Amino acid sequence: SRGVLHTFAVNRQAPEGFIAPYITGRIDLPEKLRVFSIITGVAPEEDALVIGQPMELVFGPLPRDPAAGELWGYMFRPVEEKESVHG
């Protein structure tokens, strides 16, 4: 449920039904897996994240146009600083 940010990009164009801008990234998991995911919990800006930053798995609605219907999936968000130090 936790990992480390390997790389990320701010997506300024989106597939039909999705809303840009949004962030996607690759997260390294302790099980020696690297997964691709939408990143949530931060503004879609280049300086919003830092490579090597602790990340946590969350589930929620994907950034879609409301007319496209709701779609839920897994995402990652930065671990809050107090959690990464003590948790």
C-alpha positions in Angstrom: 0.0 0.0 0.0 3.1 2.3 0.1 5.9 3.0 -2.3 8.3 5.6 -3.6 7.8 7.9 -6.6 10.2 6.9 -9.4 9.1 9.5 -12.0 6.0 11.6 -12.9 4.6 13.8 -15.6 1.9 16.5 -15.8 -0.5 15.5 -18.5 -1.9 18.5 -20.3 -4.0 16.6 -22.8 -6.4 13.8 -21.8 -8.2 11.0 -23.5 -11.9 11.5 -24.3 -13.9 11.6 -21.1 -11.0 12.6 -18.8 -10.1 16.1 -17.6 -6.6 17.6 -18.0 -4.3 18.6 -16.5 -3.6 15.6 -14.2 -0.5 13.8 -13.0 0.6 10.3 -13.8 3.6 8.6 -12.4 5.5 5.4 -11.7 5.8 4.2 -8.2 8.3 1.6 -6.9 6.8 -0.8 -4.5 8.7 -2.8 -1.8 7.8 -6.0 -3.6 10.2 -4.9 -6.4 7.3 -3.9 -8.7 7.0 -0.5 -10.5 3.4 0.5 -11.2 1.9 3.2 -13.4 -0.8 5.3 -11.7 -2.6 8.6 -11.6 -1.3 10.7 -8.8 -3.8 12.6 -6.6 -3.7 14.9 -3.6 -1.5 17.6 -5.2 -2.0 20.3 -7.8 -1.1 19.2 -11.4 2.2 21.3 -11.5 5.8 20.3 -12.2 7.0 21.3 -8.7 4.2 19.5 -6.8 6.2 16.3 -6.3 9.8 15.2 -5.7 11.4 12.0 -7.1 11.9 9.6 -4.2 8.9 10.9 -2.3 6.9 8.4 -0.2 3.5 7.6 -1.8 0.5 5.7 -0.6 -2.2 3.7 -2.4 -5.7 5.1 -2.4 -9.0 4.4 -4.2 -11.3 7.0 -5.6 -13.0 8.5 -8.7 -10.7 9.0 -11.6 -10.6 12.6 -13.1 -13.3 12.3 -15.7 -15.9 14.5 -17.3 -19.1 14.0 -15.3 -21.0 13.3 -18.5 -18.8 10.2 -19.0 -20.0 8.6 -15.8 -18.2 7.8 -12.7 -15.2 5.4 -12.8 -13.2 4.4 -9.7 -9.7 3.1 -9.6 -6.5 2.9 -7.7 -4.3 6.0 -7.4 -1.3 7.1 -5.4 -0.9 10.2 -3.3 2.0 11.7 -1.3 2.3 10.4 2.2 1.8 13.3 4.6 5.1 14.4 6.1 4.1 13.5 9.7 3.1 10.0 8.5 6.3 9.4 6.6 8.4 10.3 9.7 6.5 8.3 12.2 4.5 5.9 10.2 
